[in-house]
Amino acid sequence: MAEGFGSNFPVPLRPLLVYLMLGEEEYVSAAQLAESLGMGQRSIYRHIERLRAAGLEVEGSTRLGYRLGARPKLTPLFLTREERAALVAASSGALKAKLRGL
């Protein structure tokens, strides 16, 4: 197995790397993912299963490889008026403090 940039990442982040390497249009084989990320193919299979278990859609085809399915729908972040005001105040206060330090 060749060393790739994936081997430099902590194990919990490696499924995310696999996810980011997958495309929506073209299929990518487990061998290609393994070589690009410096992992074994068995690791790729495990990471694909972890992605699926997390609810991400990864399509697989025996002779073609893997690709992304539908993008996950993110729920909007709803904040109350008071929460929004607090975020704005905190961020502007931090910005002012940073500007004073210049």
Residue frames as a rotation matrix with the C-alpha (Angstrom) as fourth column:
MET 1
0.582 0.813 0.000 0.00
0.813 -0.582 0.000 0.00
0.000 0.000 -1.000 0.00
ALA 2
-0.317 -0.677 0.665 1.43
0.642 -0.669 -0.375 3.37
0.698 0.308 0.646 -1.00
GLU 3
-0.402 0.137 -0.905 1.52
0.770 -0.485 -0.415 6.14
-0.496 -0.864 0.090 1.57
GLY 4
-0.242 0.396 0.886 -0.91
0.653 -0.608 0.451 8.89
0.717 0.688 -0.112 0.62
PHE 5
-0.694 -0.046 0.719 -2.17
-0.310 -0.882 -0.356 12.00
0.650 -0.470 0.597 2.29
GLY 6
0.372 0.928 -0.026 -5.06
-0.424 0.195 0.884 10.05
0.826 -0.318 0.466 3.82
SER 7
0.302 -0.317 -0.899 -2.72
0.658 0.752 -0.044 8.18
0.690 -0.578 0.436 6.12
ASN 8
-0.772 -0.609 0.182 -1.80
0.333 -0.631 -0.700 11.49
0.541 -0.480 0.690 7.78
PHE 9
-0.252 0.776 0.578 -5.36
-0.638 -0.582 0.504 12.08
0.728 -0.242 0.642 8.95
PRO 10
-0.687 0.100 0.720 -6.80
-0.628 0.418 -0.657 10.74
-0.366 -0.903 -0.225 12.21
VAL 11
-0.949 0.276 0.150 -8.80
0.310 0.897 0.313 7.55
-0.049 0.344 -0.938 11.69
PRO 12
-0.193 0.962 -0.193 -12.20
0.592 -0.043 -0.805 9.17
-0.782 -0.270 -0.561 12.51
LEU 13
0.090 0.207 -0.974 -11.72
-0.454 -0.862 -0.225 11.66
-0.886 0.462 0.016 9.64
ARG 14
-0.827 -0.557 0.080 -10.81
-0.194 0.415 0.889 9.10
-0.528 0.719 -0.451 6.99
PRO 15
-0.256 0.785 0.564 -14.42
0.850 0.461 -0.255 8.26
-0.460 0.414 -0.785 5.99
LEU 16
0.571 0.430 -0.699 -14.86
0.140 -0.890 -0.433 11.98
-0.809 0.150 -0.569 5.32
LEU 17
-0.352 -0.772 -0.529 -11.85
-0.546 -0.289 0.786 11.91
-0.760 0.565 -0.320 2.98
VAL 18
-0.798 0.134 0.588 -13.40
0.453 0.778 0.436 9.01
-0.399 0.614 -0.681 1.09
TYR 19
0.248 0.968 -0.045 -16.67
0.756 -0.223 -0.616 10.96
-0.606 0.119 -0.787 0.87
LEU 20
0.414 -0.126 -0.901 -14.88
-0.263 -0.965 0.014 14.02
-0.871 0.232 -0.433 -0.47
MET 21
-0.670 -0.737 -0.089 -13.05
-0.346 0.204 0.916 11.97
-0.657 0.644 -0.392 -3.11
LEU 22
-0.405 0.600 0.690 -16.28
0.743 0.656 -0.134 10.56
-0.533 0.459 -0.711 -4.53
GLY 23
-0.969 0.111 -0.222 -17.87
-0.218 -0.808 0.548 12.39
-0.118 0.579 0.807 -7.42
GLU 24
-0.147 0.987 0.065 -21.50
-0.408 0.000 -0.913 12.80
-0.901 -0.161 0.403 -8.37
GLU 25
0.464 0.325 -0.824 -21.02
-0.868 -0.020 -0.496 11.99
-0.177 0.946 0.273 -12.04
GLU 26
0.121 -0.545 -0.830 -18.21
-0.617 0.613 -0.493 9.48
0.777 0.572 -0.262 -12.43
TYR 27
0.983 0.139 -0.124 -17.65
-0.015 0.723 0.691 6.27
0.185 -0.677 0.712 -10.55
VAL 28
0.083 -0.971 0.224 -14.41
-0.903 -0.169 -0.394 5.80
0.421 -0.169 -0.891 -8.61
SER 29
0.418 0.043 -0.907 -13.15
0.033 0.998 0.062 2.29
0.908 -0.056 0.416 -7.88
ALA 30
0.996 -0.091 -0.003 -12.10
0.011 0.082 0.997 1.17
-0.091 -0.992 0.083 -4.42
ALA 31
0.343 -0.926 0.156 -8.61
0.927 0.361 0.103 0.57
-0.152 0.109 0.982 -5.86
GLN 32
-0.020 -0.312 0.950 -8.41
0.531 -0.808 -0.255 4.17
0.847 0.500 0.182 -7.10
LEU 33
0.748 0.349 0.565 -9.60
-0.270 -0.617 0.739 5.52
0.606 -0.705 -0.367 -3.75
ALA 34
0.890 -0.431 -0.145 -7.14
0.376 0.517 0.769 3.30
-0.257 -0.739 0.623 -1.89
GLU 35
0.073 -0.915 0.397 -4.21
0.982 -0.003 -0.188 4.42
0.173 0.404 0.898 -4.03
SER 36
0.101 0.027 0.994 -5.14
0.253 -0.967 0.001 8.11
0.962 0.252 -0.105 -3.85
LEU 37
0.686 0.312 0.657 -5.62
-0.489 -0.470 0.735 8.07
0.538 -0.826 -0.170 -0.09
GLY 38
-0.386 -0.922 -0.034 -2.82
-0.627 0.289 -0.723 5.67
0.676 -0.258 -0.690 0.82
MET 39
-0.102 0.450 0.887 -5.19
-0.863 0.403 -0.303 3.14
-0.495 -0.797 0.348 2.38
GLY 40
-0.948 -0.116 0.297 -5.97
0.001 0.931 0.365 -0.49
-0.319 0.346 -0.882 1.73
GLN 41
-0.649 0.747 -0.144 -9.08
-0.272 -0.050 0.961 -1.45
0.711 0.663 0.236 -0.23
ARG 42
-0.247 0.564 -0.788 -10.56
0.791 0.587 0.173 -3.14
0.560 -0.580 -0.591 2.85
SER 43
-0.672 -0.028 -0.740 -10.30
0.553 -0.684 -0.476 0.20
-0.493 -0.729 0.475 4.66
ILE 44
-0.915 0.365 -0.175 -12.12
-0.391 -0.691 0.608 1.87
0.101 0.625 0.774 1.79
TYR 45
-0.400 0.802 -0.444 -14.93
0.214 0.553 0.805 -0.69
0.891 0.227 -0.392 2.03
ARG 46
-0.300 0.251 -0.920 -15.23
0.952 0.132 -0.275 -0.08
0.052 -0.959 -0.278 5.78
HIS 47
-0.838 -0.056 -0.542 -15.29
0.173 -0.971 -0.167 3.69
-0.517 -0.233 0.824 5.30
ILE 48
-0.773 0.625 -0.107 -17.97
-0.287 -0.195 0.938 3.40
0.565 0.756 0.330 2.62
GLU 49
-0.182 0.718 -0.672 -20.09
0.646 0.602 0.468 1.38
0.741 -0.349 -0.574 5.07
ARG 50
-0.499 -0.043 -0.865 -19.53
0.789 -0.436 -0.434 4.00
-0.358 -0.899 0.252 7.79
LEU 51
-0.967 0.161 -0.197 -20.68
-0.226 -0.900 0.374 6.72
-0.117 0.406 0.906 5.42
ARG 52
-0.476 0.832 -0.286 -23.80
-0.057 0.295 0.954 4.74
0.877 0.470 -0.093 4.58
ALA 53
-0.209 0.366 -0.907 -24.46
0.903 0.428 -0.035 4.04
0.375 -0.827 -0.420 8.27
ALA 54
-0.736 -0.116 -0.667 -24.25
0.441 -0.830 -0.341 7.80
-0.514 -0.545 0.662 8.88
GLY 55
0.240 0.965 -0.104 -27.07
0.434 -0.202 -0.878 8.28
-0.868 0.165 -0.467 6.38
LEU 56
-0.145 -0.343 -0.928 -25.04
-0.675 -0.651 0.347 9.45
-0.723 0.677 -0.137 3.39
GLU 57
0.809 0.514 0.287 -26.03
-0.116 0.617 -0.779 7.99
-0.577 0.596 0.558 0.06
VAL 58
-0.306 -0.900 -0.310 -23.15
-0.752 0.029 0.658 6.25
-0.583 0.435 -0.686 -1.69
GLU 59
0.788 0.569 -0.236 -24.04
-0.576 0.546 -0.609 4.34
-0.218 0.615 0.758 -4.84
GLY 60
-0.271 -0.887 0.373 -22.02
-0.575 0.460 0.676 1.25
-0.772 -0.031 -0.635 -5.67
SER 61
0.775 0.408 -0.483 -21.71
-0.630 0.429 -0.647 -0.73
-0.056 0.806 0.589 -8.88
THR 62
0.779 -0.428 0.458 -19.80
0.183 0.854 0.486 -4.00
-0.600 -0.295 0.744 -9.08
ARG 63
0.291 -0.701 0.652 -17.72
0.952 0.277 -0.127 -3.18
-0.091 0.658 0.748 -12.14
LEU 64
0.414 -0.056 0.908 -17.75
0.429 -0.868 -0.249 0.62
0.803 0.493 -0.335 -11.96
GLY 65
-0.717 -0.669 -0.193 -17.05
0.471 -0.261 -0.843 1.54
0.514 -0.696 0.502 -8.34
TYR 66
-0.094 0.627 -0.773 -18.68
0.939 -0.202 -0.277 4.15
-0.330 -0.753 -0.570 -6.13
ARG 67
-0.677 -0.067 0.733 -20.16
0.321 -0.923 0.212 7.59
0.662 0.379 0.647 -6.54
LEU 68
-0.931 0.354 -0.087 -22.24
-0.093 -0.460 -0.883 9.96
-0.352 -0.815 0.461 -4.48
GLY 69
-0.338 0.911 0.238 -25.97
0.928 0.280 0.244 9.61
0.155 0.303 -0.940 -4.47
ALA 70
0.504 0.607 0.614 -28.27
0.440 -0.793 0.422 12.42
0.743 0.058 -0.667 -3.46
ARG 71
-0.590 -0.677 0.440 -26.64
0.010 -0.551 -0.834 15.15
0.807 -0.488 0.332 -1.40
PRO 72
-0.449 0.434 -0.781 -27.77
0.889 0.308 -0.340 15.15
0.092 -0.847 -0.524 2.22
LYS 73
0.232 0.600 0.765 -30.40
0.322 -0.790 0.522 17.70
0.918 0.126 -0.376 3.08
LEU 74
-0.790 -0.529 -0.310 -29.23
0.496 -0.253 -0.831 20.00
0.361 -0.810 0.462 5.83
THR 75
0.299 0.900 -0.316 -31.79
0.938 -0.215 0.274 21.29
0.178 -0.378 -0.908 8.24
PRO 76
0.136 -0.230 0.964 -31.83
0.176 -0.952 -0.252 25.07
0.975 0.204 -0.089 8.48
LEU 77
-0.630 -0.412 -0.659 -30.46
0.734 -0.038 -0.678 26.65
0.255 -0.910 0.326 11.61
PHE 78
0.295 0.804 0.517 -33.28
0.373 -0.595 0.712 28.47
0.879 -0.017 -0.476 13.35
LEU 79
-0.717 -0.507 -0.479 -32.31
0.662 -0.277 -0.697 31.02
0.221 -0.817 0.533 15.94
THR 80
0.412 0.819 -0.400 -34.53
0.893 -0.449 0.001 33.28
-0.179 -0.358 -0.917 17.97
ARG 81
0.720 -0.090 0.688 -34.23
0.213 -0.915 -0.342 37.03
0.661 0.393 -0.639 17.55
GLU 82
0.859 -0.385 0.337 -32.35
-0.481 -0.384 0.788 37.21
-0.174 -0.839 -0.515 20.86
GLU 83
0.508 -0.688 0.519 -29.93
0.407 0.722 0.559 34.46
-0.759 -0.073 0.647 19.82
ARG 84
0.457 -0.312 0.833 -29.22
0.835 -0.171 -0.522 36.22
0.305 0.935 0.182 16.51
ALA 85
0.822 -0.117 0.557 -28.62
-0.193 -0.978 0.080 39.51
0.536 -0.173 -0.827 18.34
ALA 86
0.772 -0.555 0.310 -26.24
-0.265 0.164 0.950 37.79
-0.578 -0.816 -0.021 20.77
LEU 87
0.404 -0.628 0.665 -24.25
0.797 0.599 0.081 36.26
-0.449 0.497 0.742 17.89
VAL 88
0.545 -0.166 0.822 -23.99
0.537 -0.684 -0.494 39.60
0.644 0.711 -0.283 16.12
ALA 89
0.881 -0.193 0.431 -22.94
-0.422 -0.731 0.536 41.36
0.212 -0.654 -0.726 19.34
ALA 90
0.659 -0.658 0.364 -20.34
0.072 0.538 0.840 38.71
-0.748 -0.528 0.402 20.13
SER 91
0.336 -0.549 0.766 -18.88
0.930 0.321 -0.178 38.71
-0.148 0.772 0.618 16.63
SER 92
0.618 -0.117 0.778 -18.76
0.265 -0.900 -0.346 42.50
0.740 0.420 -0.525 16.38
GLY 93
0.902 -0.312 0.298 -17.16
-0.404 -0.367 0.838 42.70
-0.152 -0.877 -0.456 19.84
ALA 94
0.486 -0.745 0.457 -14.50
0.473 0.664 0.579 40.21
-0.735 -0.065 0.675 18.81
LEU 95
0.394 -0.304 0.867 -13.88
0.859 -0.212 -0.465 42.12
0.325 0.929 0.178 15.59
LYS 96
0.836 -0.058 0.546 -13.51
-0.157 -0.978 0.135 45.42
0.527 -0.199 -0.827 17.47
ALA 97
0.779 -0.570 0.259 -11.04
-0.218 0.141 0.966 43.84
-0.587 -0.809 -0.015 19.89
LYS 98
0.348 -0.657 0.669 -9.02
0.814 0.566 0.132 42.43
-0.465 0.498 0.732 17.01
LEU 99
0.528 -0.108 0.843 -8.97
0.591 -0.666 -0.455 45.78
0.610 0.738 -0.288 15.22
ARG 100
0.935 -0.191 0.298 -7.79
-0.340 -0.717 0.608 47.53
0.097 -0.670 -0.736 18.39
GLY 101
0.609 -0.719 0.335 -4.87
0.148 0.519 0.842 45.11
-0.779 -0.463 0.423 18.52
LEU 102
0.575 -0.379 0.725 -3.62
0.814 0.184 -0.550 46.08
0.075 0.907 0.414 15.04
